[in-house]
Amino acid sequence: MDAVVLAGGYATRLWPITKHRPKMFLPIGEQTVIDRIFSALEADDRVETVFVSTNERFAEDFRAHLAATDYEKPTLSVEETTAESEK
């Protein structure tokens, strides 16, 4: 089974907190939202691949985060937008 993580929004209702970072990188306790999701999906033997859909504006944040971690399942898919108005 594959999983899809929808992380392509701009979280404008959470500004200024999310103006320069994706909401998935906000902390919840001692982990970020995305790390909680990835940890659960990595531990689930039914999940083979995790497709992460994000936008061009935050794609580099996700690439850097994935490069700095040991997650094996995520694959990044980038939507070519840099603002909510481009959707």
C-alpha positions in Angstrom: 0.0 0.0 0.0 1.1 3.5 -0.7 0.4 6.6 1.5 0.0 10.2 0.4 0.9 13.2 2.7 -0.7 16.4 1.5 1.7 19.2 2.4 1.2 21.7 -0.4 -0.8 24.3 1.4 0.5 27.7 2.5 -1.3 27.8 5.9 -2.1 31.5 5.5 -4.4 31.3 8.5 -1.4 30.5 10.7 0.7 33.5 9.6 3.1 34.9 10.7 4.1 31.5 12.2 4.0 29.8 8.8 5.0 32.6 6.5 8.5 31.2 6.0 8.1 27.5 6.9 5.6 24.8 6.1 3.0 24.0 8.8 4.3 20.4 8.7 7.5 21.7 10.4 5.6 23.1 13.3 6.4 21.4 16.6 3.9 19.2 18.5 5.6 18.3 21.7 9.1 17.1 20.9 8.5 16.3 17.2 7.3 18.2 14.2 4.0 17.3 12.5 5.8 15.7 9.6 8.1 13.6 11.8 5.1 12.3 13.7 3.5 11.3 10.4 6.7 9.8 8.9 7.5 7.9 12.0 4.0 6.3 12.0 4.2 5.5 8.3 7.7 4.1 8.6 6.6 1.7 11.3 3.6 0.5 9.4 4.6 -2.6 7.4 1.6 -2.2 5.1 3.0 1.0 3.7 5.7 0.7 1.0 6.0 4.2 -0.3 5.0 7.6 1.1 4.3 10.2 -1.5 4.7 13.7 -0.1 3.0 16.4 -2.1 4.3 19.9 -1.4 4.7 23.2 -3.3 7.8 24.7 -4.9 8.2 27.3 -2.2 8.8 24.8 0.5 10.3 21.9 -1.6 13.8 22.6 -0.5 12.8 22.5 3.2 11.4 19.0 2.6 14.4 17.9 0.6 16.8 19.1 3.3 14.7 17.4 6.0 14.6 14.1 4.2 18.3 14.2 3.5 19.0 14.8 7.3 16.8 11.9 8.4 16.8 8.1 8.0 13.3 7.8 6.6 13.3 5.3 3.8 9.7 5.5 2.4 9.1 9.2 1.5 9.2 10.4 -2.1 8.7 14.1 -2.8 6.3 15.4 -5.4 6.5 19.1 -6.0 3.6 21.3 -7.3 5.0 24.2 -9.3 3.4 27.0 -7.2 5.0 29.5 -4.8 1.8 31.2 -3.6 -1.8 30.3 -2.8 -3.0 32.5 -5.6 -1.2 30.3 -8.2 -3.3 27.2 -7.4 
